[in-house]
Amino acid sequence: QVHLVESGGGLVQPGGSLRLSCEASTTVVRLYTMGWYRQTPGKQRELVADISPGGGIDYADFVNGRFTLSRDEDKGSVYLERNNQQAEGTAVYFCNGQSNSGFSYWGRGSQVTVCS
């Protein structure tokens, strides 16, 4: 069983920084495509960015340089960072791990609320 645990969410002031962490395992992080998704009320969950086992990172078009995804294989973790948070960053952020055979695993999500 694959367990993904997100942390780092909460209240963020406009203009502040955010760093989300997803703790998995060293095996999962090395062998799975790991991604960050976000979801706002009434909308479908959407991909923010993902990283392949080979290290290639893809960002959604709307990211436009505002998010940075990184991976620490030794810690079995992936991260999502953003500086200069704005209101449109309010969402529940989910960590996802997908195996080469197509199995997909989700964390429970981490709420990020941007407000002053």
N, C-alpha and C positions, 0 to 999 in steps of 0.2 A: 504494500500500500504506500502510495506517495502522499506525503503531507507537506503542504505549503502554508507557511504562517507569515502573514504580513504584519508589519509594525511601522510606526513613525507617522501615522496620521494624526489628525486633531485640528485645532484652530490655528490658522495662519493669517497674519495681517497682510493686507495688500502690499506688495513690494517685498514681502518676506521670502524666506527660502524654505524649501521642503525637501526632505530626503526620506523616501520610503524604502524599507528593507523587506526582502522576501527570503525567509530561511527555509531551505529544503534539505538537501544532503549533497555531499560532494559528488556522488554518483549521478544523481538527477541533474545537477547543474552542468556536469560535464557532458552528459549524453542526451539531454533533452533540449529542445528549443524552448527557451524561457521567455515569457512575455509579460508585459504590464498592459492591462486594459482598464478602462474607466467607464463608469455608468452614472448618468444623472436621471432623476425621476422622469418617467415617461419616455425615455429614450433607450435604444438598444445599447448593449455593451459594445464598446469600440476599442480597437487596438490602439495603444499609444506607441509602443515599441517592442521589438523582440530581438533576441540574440540566438543565433544558431550554435550548435555544438562546436563548429569551427571558428566561432567568434565574430561572424558577420552580423552587423546590427542594422535593422531596418526600422525607420521611423514613419509614422503616419504623416500624411501630407500636412495636416493641421499643426503638427509639432513645430515646424519652421524654426528649429534651433532652440526651442524653449525648454525641452527636456533632455536629459542625458541618462542613458541606461548604461550600467556597468555590471560586471560580474566578478566575484571572488571565488574561484574554484576551490581553493583551500578551505574557505569558510562555508562552502556550500550555499552561497547566497548571491542574490542579484539585487540591484538597487535602481531606484529611479529618483533623479534629482531635478529640481527646477528652482532657479532663482527668479526673483521678481514675480512672485505669484500674483495673479489677478483673479477677479471674481469667477471668470469662466473656468478656473481650475477647481472649483467646488465639485466634488464627485466622490463616489466610492471607487477606490482603486483596487483592482484584483490582480493577483499574481497567477500566472498560468504556466504549466509545464506540459509539453506535448512530446510524446515519444515518436520515434521513427515509424512505429507500427500504427500510429494514429490514436493512441490513448491520450486523453486530455484530462488534466487534473487542475482543480481550482482551489485557491485559498478562500477564506471566508470574506475577504475584503477589508479595506481600511478606509474609514471616512475622512475626507479632507474638506474642511470648510474654510473658505477664505472670507474673512469679514474683519471689520475694524471695531 
